[in-house]
Amino acid sequence: MNFPLPALEEILAHSHVVQLPMQVKFRGVTRREALLIEGPAGWGEFSAFLEYGPQEASRWLAAAIEAAYQPFPQPLRTSIPVNATLPAVPANEVGRVLERYDAPHTIKIKVAEQGQSLDEDLARVAETRRLYPQAALRVDANTGWDIPTAVAALARLSDFDLQYAEQPVPGITGLAEVRAQLRSAGIPLKIAADEAVRKHTDPLEVSRLGAADLMVIKAQPLGGIQAVLDIAAQAELDVVVSSALDTSVGLAQAAALASALPELPYACGLSTGTLFADDVTDEPLLATAGYLPVRRVKPQAHKLAKLHPGQEREAWWHQRVRDCYAQLQAE
């Protein structure tokens, strides 16, 4: 971190645990938990996924502390072009899910969901293309395929004029192999790295090894805005800013990150607020006509009370903060 750590007890004393209900199951969850921190600069969000241990989750805590204690950088733009996100729903539910978005110009479609087939993925993408013929489409496999399956699947999915395919297989070397095989087959589909960036000890290795055409970067998993700006400045790749399924507090930090990048060639994955049935404010950070405003978000007391998950979950999150804080102190 590029600023002193505030006292642990100060962080805990100004924290609030919330649990947000989701409109549809996303990333295997129907409720999303987060710990929000109120600081002198505003609010920060710590919402590392529940299965992450202290070492990985500590990056998310660093991002939350930065947002709460440091001002956002000077914005270069006041709104961010964003994509709609389509979970791995059946083809007959595509229209219902996407109608929640206001005039989506770009749509990210989840594929390779565990227990589903390639035919289901193809049907989902085909229906999206039918309903939104002018939209830019991209698919996200979240490392769900092995290399041979990914190459075969992307060869077929590329018929739908995809903008890019995000993290089809685990790891950096796997991405490089998929990209090389697609090129050998004459398929120019771009490959985006997500998990290979945020879950790797050296995010810049993706660029050095030529494993991807662009990087998907997220403020929380990489330790905050300044850390991500440093990575983006060193990587010789286009960058897409995406949400980590944040509440509106975390989305505000991600939008501030996107607003500070010198170039923003792709729509960002920051319209995930639509996936929640409730949020921490009566004015959640939502896109209008495919653009998300850049602004701070202040949670409201009645929302914090309504969305509080109980003392047991609060105690669990407080212990998690202690464990992650110790990790940050040791660095």
TABEL-V698901 format. One record per residue. RES is the residue in three letters. PHI is phi in radians with two decimals (none if undefined). Layout:
RES & PHI
RES & PHI
This chain:
MET & none
ASN & -1.73
PHE & -2.66
PRO & -1.14
LEU & -1.21
PRO & -1.20
ALA & -1.12
LEU & -1.00
GLU & -1.15
GLU & -1.15
ILE & -1.07
LEU & -1.13
ALA & -1.17
HIS & -1.99
SER & -1.96
HIS & -2.44
VAL & -1.69
VAL & -2.30
GLN & -2.36
LEU & -1.74
PRO & -1.33
MET & -1.81
GLN & -1.19
VAL & -2.45
LYS & -1.11
PHE & -2.46
ARG & 0.96
GLY & 1.40
VAL & -2.12
THR & -1.96
ARG & -2.42
ARG & -2.04
GLU & -1.77
ALA & -2.70
LEU & -1.98
LEU & -1.78
ILE & -2.08
GLU & -1.68
GLY & -2.30
PRO & -1.15
ALA & -1.65
GLY & 2.53
TRP & -1.99
GLY & -2.16
GLU & -2.13
PHE & -2.04
SER & -2.42
ALA & -0.97
PHE & -1.01
LEU & -1.05
GLU & -1.43
TYR & -1.35
GLY & -1.41
PRO & -1.02
GLN & -1.09
GLU & -1.26
ALA & -1.22
SER & -1.09
ARG & -1.08
TRP & -1.15
LEU & -1.15
ALA & -1.04
ALA & -1.14
ALA & -1.13
ILE & -1.14
GLU & -1.01
ALA & -1.12
ALA & -1.38
TYR & -2.00
GLN & -2.20
PRO & -1.18
PHE & -1.18
PRO & -1.16
GLN & -1.09
PRO & -1.30
LEU & -1.71
ARG & -2.64
THR & -1.73
SER & -2.54
ILE & -2.12
PRO & -1.16
VAL & -2.28
ASN & -1.68
ALA & -1.33
THR & -2.07
LEU & -1.87
PRO & -1.10
ALA & -1.38
VAL & -1.57
PRO & -1.06
ALA & -1.00
ASN & -1.32
GLU & -1.85
VAL & -1.00
GLY & -1.06
ARG & -1.11
VAL & -1.23
LEU & -1.30
GLU & -1.22
ARG & -1.24
TYR & -1.57
ASP & -1.58
ALA & 0.90
PRO & -1.17
HIS & -1.73
THR & -2.47
ILE & -2.30
LYS & -1.72
ILE & -1.98
LYS & -1.34
VAL & -2.35
ALA & 1.09
GLU & -1.17
GLN & -1.02
GLY & 1.58
GLN & -1.89
SER & -1.84
LEU & -1.09
ASP & -1.05
GLU & -1.16
ASP & -1.09
LEU & -1.06
ALA & -1.14
ARG & -1.12
VAL & -1.18
ALA & -1.08
GLU & -1.18
THR & -1.11
ARG & -1.10
ARG & -1.14
LEU & -1.33
TYR & -2.26
PRO & -1.11
GLN & -1.66
ALA & -1.31
ALA & -1.39
LEU & -1.94
ARG & -2.46
VAL & -2.04
ASP & -2.33
ALA & -1.68
ASN & 0.85
THR & 1.14
GLY & -1.37
TRP & -1.96
ASP & -1.58
ILE & -1.10
PRO & -1.07
THR & -1.13
ALA & -1.10
VAL & -1.10
ALA & -1.14
ALA & -1.16
LEU & -1.23
ALA & -1.06
ARG & -1.38
LEU & -1.18
SER & -1.14
ASP & -1.12
PHE & -1.65
ASP & 1.00
LEU & -1.40
GLN & -1.22
TYR & -2.92
ALA & -2.05
GLU & -1.72
GLN & 0.68
PRO & -1.19
VAL & -2.37
PRO & -1.22
GLY & 1.35
ILE & -1.43
THR & -1.16
GLY & -1.11
LEU & -1.04
ALA & -1.05
GLU & -1.20
VAL & -1.06
ARG & -1.07
ALA & -1.14
GLN & -1.18
LEU & -1.11
ARG & -1.11
SER & -1.10
ALA & -1.51
GLY & 1.36
ILE & -1.85
PRO & -1.50
LEU & -1.01
LYS & -1.30
ILE & -1.98
ALA & -1.94
ALA & -1.76
ASP & -2.11
GLU & -0.99
ALA & -1.15
VAL & -1.61
ARG & -1.39
LYS & -1.89
HIS & -1.86
THR & -1.20
ASP & -2.26
PRO & -0.99
LEU & -1.34
GLU & -1.12
VAL & -0.97
SER & -1.22
ARG & -1.10
LEU & -1.57
GLY & 1.09
ALA & -1.42
ALA & -2.64
ASP & -1.64
LEU & -2.69
MET & -2.03
VAL & -1.70
ILE & -2.12
LYS & -2.28
ALA & -1.11
GLN & -1.13
PRO & -1.12
LEU & -1.77
GLY & 1.72
GLY & 2.04
ILE & -1.10
GLN & -1.11
ALA & -1.08
VAL & -1.22
LEU & -1.05
ASP & -1.15
ILE & -1.11
ALA & -1.08
ALA & -1.19
GLN & -1.57
ALA & -1.43
GLU & -1.64
LEU & -2.37
ASP & -1.15
VAL & -2.20
VAL & -2.12
VAL & -1.53
SER & -2.33
SER & -1.45
ALA & -1.85
LEU & 1.02
ASP & -1.42
THR & -1.22
SER & -1.08
VAL & -1.13
GLY & -1.18
LEU & -1.09
ALA & -1.11
GLN & -1.15
ALA & -1.13
ALA & -1.15
ALA & -1.11
LEU & -1.07
ALA & -1.07
SER & -1.23
ALA & -1.69
LEU & -1.27
PRO & -1.04
GLU & -2.28
LEU & -2.47
PRO & -1.32
TYR & -2.14
ALA & -1.06
CYS & -1.71
GLY & -1.53
LEU & -2.11
SER & -1.89
THR & -1.31
GLY & -1.00
THR & -1.13
LEU & -1.35
PHE & -1.63
ALA & -1.44
ASP & -2.69
ASP & -2.53
VAL & -1.47
THR & -2.57
ASP & -1.30
GLU & -2.13
PRO & -1.12
LEU & -1.43
LEU & -2.17
ALA & -1.41
THR & -2.12
ALA & 0.93
GLY & 1.44
TYR & -2.27
LEU & -1.81
PRO & -1.22
VAL & -1.71
ARG & -2.83
ARG & -1.26
VAL & -2.13
LYS & -1.97
PRO & -1.05
GLN & -1.79
ALA & -0.99
HIS & -1.20
LYS & -1.29
LEU & -1.07
ALA & -1.22
LYS & -1.12
LEU & -1.66
HIS & -1.17
PRO & -1.54
GLY & 1.90
GLN & -1.14
GLU & -1.11
ARG & -1.23
GLU & -1.08
ALA & -1.09
TRP & -1.08
TRP & -1.20
HIS & -1.11
GLN & -1.15
ARG & -1.11
VAL & -1.06
ARG & -1.03
ASP & -1.12
CYS & -1.26
TYR & -1.07
ALA & -1.06
GLN & -1.12
LEU & -1.17
GLN & -1.09
ALA & -1.35
GLU & -1.34
